[in-house]
């Protein structure tokens, strides 16, 4: 729990510097900058209620990270388009979410041991070896 808490703390601080909450950052991270997506599809991806998505998208739109656009294939549908600023922030969110600063002090051998131990506790007791690479 301590490790997860430390990771969450670093992530929350970095996201706050971007003006984002974890939920808003996660919504932005789920959007593909090259493929506009209806909000209902984003709700499915995030496994959350569509009314919550509206609040998240409103925040992303206020920050200038996404814009709502009429879908040319179905004019009744509005899609979410990641803006240029949204692309930049989304890239930074990806870096924040994959931050490994907690592991920086470990040696190569310690990282290998940690990897083996994490594999053991996360695979439900299955005896298969972790893939190399």
GULUM-230541 format. One line per 10 residues: number of its first residue (from 1); for each residue x, y, z of C-alpha. Coordinates in pm, whole numbers. Each point is the difference from the previous one (the first is absolute). Layout:
N
NUM) X:Y:Z  ... .
// end
This chain:
133
1) 0:0:0  288:236:73  143:-38:-351  -340:52:-162  -59:305:219  337:150:-94  -65:-60:-370  -345:155:29  143:302:184  259:70:-272 .
11) -264:-44:-270  -253:226:174  259:276:49  115:-15:-362  -356:-4:-133  -96:293:223  287:197:-154  -172:-61:-335  -330:121:148  -150:-349:-14 .
21) -160:-238:244  79:-371:-42  -348:-60:-147  35:279:-258  353:-114:-88  -122:-356:-45  -279:117:-231  248:197:-212  239:-296:-7  -278:-225:-134 .
31) -70:229:-296  184:-68:-325  113:333:-145  -38:-140:-352  -351:-142:43  -288:211:130  -211:-197:245  -360:41:119  -25:73:373  -209:-314:53 .
41) 288:-210:-138  239:174:240  -242:-84:283  16:-367:-105  381:3:-11  15:150:346  -284:-221:126  -183:297:145  -339:163:-18  -55:236:-297 .
51) -101:281:237  349:-15:153  156:15:-346  -183:325:-67  171:162:300  341:-136:-105  -43:117:-359  -122:342:117  323:37:201  215:-117:-294 .
61) -181:245:-227  42:291:245  373:-76:10  13:6:-382  109:-364:-19  -300:-134:-193  -282:144:-202  -337:-143:-88  -59:-36:-372  -294:-116:-208 .
71) 73:-338:-156  -7:42:-381  -127:-357:-40  -291:52:241  -89:365:62  -205:-98:306  317:-119:172  268:216:161  350:-135:36  293:100:217 .
81) 302:133:-186  335:43:174  141:348:-69  367:75:-67  38:107:364  -182:-319:99  251:-207:-196  287:167:185  -160:-45:342  -108:-358:-85 .
91) 361:-87:-77  106:143:336  -281:-193:174  137:-319:-155  343:81:141  -146:68:343  -198:-326:-5  310:-202:-89  233:181:242  255:-233:153 .
101) 181:237:235  -67:-235:292  213:-260:-176  288:232:-82  203:-104:305  -12:-371:-78  286:-191:-160  -50:-221:-304  1:-308:226  -254:158:236 .
111) -224:90:-294  20:-360:-125  -93:-130:347  -286:247:27  -127:-102:-343  4:-368:99  -177:68:329  -262:222:-165  -62:-271:-259  -54:-255:277 .
121) -248:211:193  -191:119:-306  -48:-322:-195  -231:-178:242  256:-270:81  44:-116:-360  347:-159:-32  82:141:-346  313:213:-22  -32:367:-91 .
131) 82:84:-362  346:143:-52  44:338:-156 .
// end
